[in-house]
Each structure stands twice: as structure tokens, then as C-alpha cells.
Amino acid sequence: MKISEATIHRKPYGNHQMMITKLCTYDNRSHLDWTYSNLQKLKSKVEPDNWFYGRIKIPKFSIEIKKKQMMIKMEFMFGKQLNLSILNQKWKDIVWNDMVNVDDPVAFKDYNLDNFIIKGSKPQGESEIPWEIAYVDLEAYAETIKSYRITSFLSDKQWQL
């Protein structure tokens, strides 16, 4: 991903585009290949839907591999990390319906509040499709059993309202 592909945020004095680069170094190549394959599946799933996973925005991203390292370049999601002070039934229902209780064997499996970004009152970027909640832990997309996802979500105290 090039920085020029990130959403343009117009400021009174100019435009801003932001992205994050994450470097992952793996102990063994098989784990790197597995993660890379999962990220490719995620990209092929969300890119045709304007980078949405149901109602949840996924940042635009690209992946590069060199030896035992994977570099993920992803669009910065402007907003606030989901936390207990802003968690409500609306966010819980969206995560449950769009991430947890899905019939796809490949889905997200980490529901830590820090992985979710709430757009809130941040202005929409130029040509940006409106979104309310985003998810940024891309490596959490993997083959998982639905019952595992449900148990994990329901037993997590942070999601109890």
C-alpha cells in the first residue's frame, strides 16, 4: 500500500493521509506462510466490499514478505479505541452479528476492545464510505470454529454489559 492510497482527510490548511507499518518477524517460516495466507483471504473478502466486513470497516492494507519477516502497511483509522466507557449494546450487537456469530470457518477470533476503533465525531475522509466501527488486528483473521468464537466472546468479561 502506498500512502497515496490512504483516505484523504481535508484540513483547513491542507490534506493529510496516514498509514501504519507493522513489521512481524517469525521464528519459523510455516507460521509466517499461514498468517500470510489468512491475510490474503481477508483481503480478497473485504476489498470487493469497499473494505467492509459486514458493518465493520477494515483498513486498506498490503503485505510484503522478506525471509522470515512480514511487513503490513495499513491505513490509519481515525477515531477512538473502543473501551469500557463507550462500550454499549450497539457495538456489542455489531461485533456479535458481524464477527462472532458468522457461519464462515475463516473469521476474526480476537475481540479485545483495543482492536476496535469507533469513528465518533471525526469528520469523514474524502470519498470515504461512511463507517462507525473499524477493526485493526488483521492477524486475528484465521480458521476458527464458530463455537470457539462464541465461547470466547461470551466468556470475555469486557463484553458483559
C-alpha positions as CSV (number, residue, x, y, z in Angstrom):
1,M,0.0,0.0,0.0
2,K,1.2,3.4,-0.8
3,I,0.5,6.4,1.4
4,S,-1.3,8.0,-1.5
5,E,-3.9,5.1,-1.4
6,A,-4.9,6.1,2.2
7,T,-8.1,8.1,2.7
8,I,-7.6,11.8,2.3
9,H,-8.6,13.9,5.4
10,R,-9.0,17.5,4.5
11,K,-7.8,20.1,7.0
12,P,-8.3,23.8,6.7
13,Y,-4.7,24.2,5.6
14,G,-4.1,21.0,3.5
15,N,-4.7,17.3,3.1
16,H,-3.5,14.5,5.4
17,Q,-3.1,10.8,4.6
18,M,-1.9,8.4,7.2
19,M,-0.8,4.7,7.3
20,I,0.8,2.4,9.8
21,T,3.6,0.0,9.1
22,K,3.9,-3.2,11.2
23,L,6.9,-5.5,11.0
24,C,6.3,-9.1,12.1
25,T,9.4,-11.3,12.5
26,Y,8.6,-15.0,12.8
27,D,10.6,-17.8,14.4
28,N,9.5,-20.3,11.7
29,R,8.5,-19.8,8.1
30,S,5.4,-22.1,8.3
31,H,3.7,-19.7,10.8
32,L,4.6,-16.7,8.5
33,D,3.1,-18.5,5.5
34,W,0.0,-19.4,7.4
35,T,-0.6,-15.8,8.5
36,Y,0.2,-14.5,5.0
37,S,-2.4,-16.9,3.6
38,N,-5.0,-15.8,6.1
39,L,-4.3,-12.1,5.3
40,Q,-4.7,-12.8,1.6
41,K,-8.1,-14.4,2.2
42,L,-9.1,-11.4,4.3
43,K,-8.1,-9.0,1.6
44,S,-9.9,-10.9,-1.1
45,K,-13.0,-10.9,1.1
46,V,-13.1,-7.3,2.1
47,E,-11.6,-5.4,-0.8
48,P,-14.6,-6.0,-3.2
49,D,-16.9,-4.7,-0.4
50,N,-15.1,-1.4,-0.1
51,W,-13.0,-2.8,2.8
52,F,-16.0,-3.8,5.0
53,Y,-16.5,-7.0,6.9
54,G,-20.2,-6.8,7.4
55,R,-20.7,-3.3,9.0
56,I,-17.2,-3.3,10.3
57,K,-14.5,-1.3,8.4
58,I,-11.2,-3.0,7.8
59,P,-8.3,-0.7,7.0
60,K,-6.9,-0.9,3.5
61,F,-3.7,-2.9,3.6
62,S,-0.8,-4.6,1.7
63,I,1.6,-7.3,2.7
64,E,5.3,-7.8,1.8
65,I,7.4,-10.8,2.8
66,K,11.2,-11.0,3.0
67,K,12.7,-14.1,4.5
68,K,11.0,-14.6,7.9
69,Q,9.6,-11.1,8.1
70,M,6.2,-9.8,7.0
71,M,5.5,-6.1,6.7
72,I,1.9,-5.0,6.8
73,K,1.2,-1.5,5.6
74,M,-2.3,-0.4,6.6
75,E,-4.4,2.7,6.5
76,F,-4.7,4.6,9.8
77,M,-8.2,4.5,11.2
78,F,-9.1,7.9,12.7
79,G,-11.2,7.6,15.8
80,K,-11.0,6.3,19.4
81,Q,-10.3,2.8,20.6
82,L,-13.3,1.0,22.0
83,N,-13.2,0.9,25.7
84,L,-15.5,0.2,28.6
85,S,-16.6,3.9,28.9
86,I,-18.0,3.9,25.4
87,L,-19.0,0.2,25.0
88,N,-22.7,-0.1,24.6
89,Q,-25.3,-2.6,23.3
90,K,-25.0,-1.3,19.7
91,W,-21.3,-2.1,19.4
92,K,-21.8,-5.5,21.2
93,D,-24.6,-6.4,18.7
94,I,-22.5,-5.4,15.7
95,V,-19.5,-7.4,16.8
96,W,-21.7,-10.4,17.7
97,N,-23.6,-10.4,14.4
98,D,-20.8,-9.5,12.0
99,M,-17.8,-11.2,13.6
100,V,-18.6,-13.8,16.1
101,N,-21.9,-15.5,15.1
102,V,-21.0,-16.0,11.5
103,D,-21.0,-19.3,9.6
104,D,-17.7,-18.7,7.8
105,P,-14.9,-21.1,9.0
106,V,-12.4,-18.3,8.5
107,A,-13.2,-15.3,10.7
108,F,-11.8,-13.0,13.3
109,K,-11.0,-14.6,16.7
110,D,-9.7,-11.8,18.9
111,Y,-12.4,-9.5,20.4
112,N,-10.2,-7.3,22.6
113,L,-11.8,-3.9,22.8
114,D,-8.4,-2.3,21.8
115,N,-8.8,-3.9,18.4
116,F,-11.9,-1.8,17.6
117,I,-11.9,1.8,16.5
118,I,-15.0,4.0,16.9
119,K,-15.1,6.8,14.4
120,G,-17.3,9.0,16.6
121,S,-17.4,12.7,15.6
122,K,-14.2,12.5,13.4
123,P,-15.0,14.0,10.0
124,Q,-15.5,11.7,7.1
125,G,-12.5,11.5,4.7
126,E,-12.8,12.5,1.1
127,S,-14.6,9.8,-0.9
128,E,-14.7,7.7,2.2
129,I,-17.7,5.4,2.6
130,P,-19.4,6.2,6.0
131,W,-18.4,3.8,8.8
132,E,-18.9,3.8,12.6
133,I,-16.7,0.9,13.8
134,A,-13.4,-0.5,12.5
135,Y,-11.2,-3.5,13.4
136,V,-7.5,-3.3,13.2
137,D,-6.0,-6.6,14.4
138,L,-5.7,-8.1,10.9
139,E,-3.7,-11.2,12.0
140,A,-6.6,-12.3,14.1
141,Y,-8.3,-13.4,10.9
142,A,-7.9,-17.2,10.8
143,E,-9.7,-20.5,10.6
144,T,-11.7,-20.8,13.8
145,I,-14.6,-23.0,14.9
146,K,-17.8,-21.0,15.4
147,S,-18.4,-22.5,18.9
148,Y,-14.9,-21.3,19.9
149,R,-15.6,-17.8,18.8
150,I,-19.0,-17.8,20.6
151,T,-17.5,-19.1,23.8
152,S,-14.6,-16.7,23.7
153,F,-16.8,-13.7,23.2
154,L,-19.5,-14.7,25.8
155,S,-16.9,-15.5,28.4
156,D,-14.9,-12.3,28.0
157,K,-15.9,-10.0,30.9
158,Q,-15.1,-6.8,29.0
159,W,-18.2,-7.5,26.7
160,Q,-20.6,-8.0,29.6
161,L,-23.0,-5.1,29.8
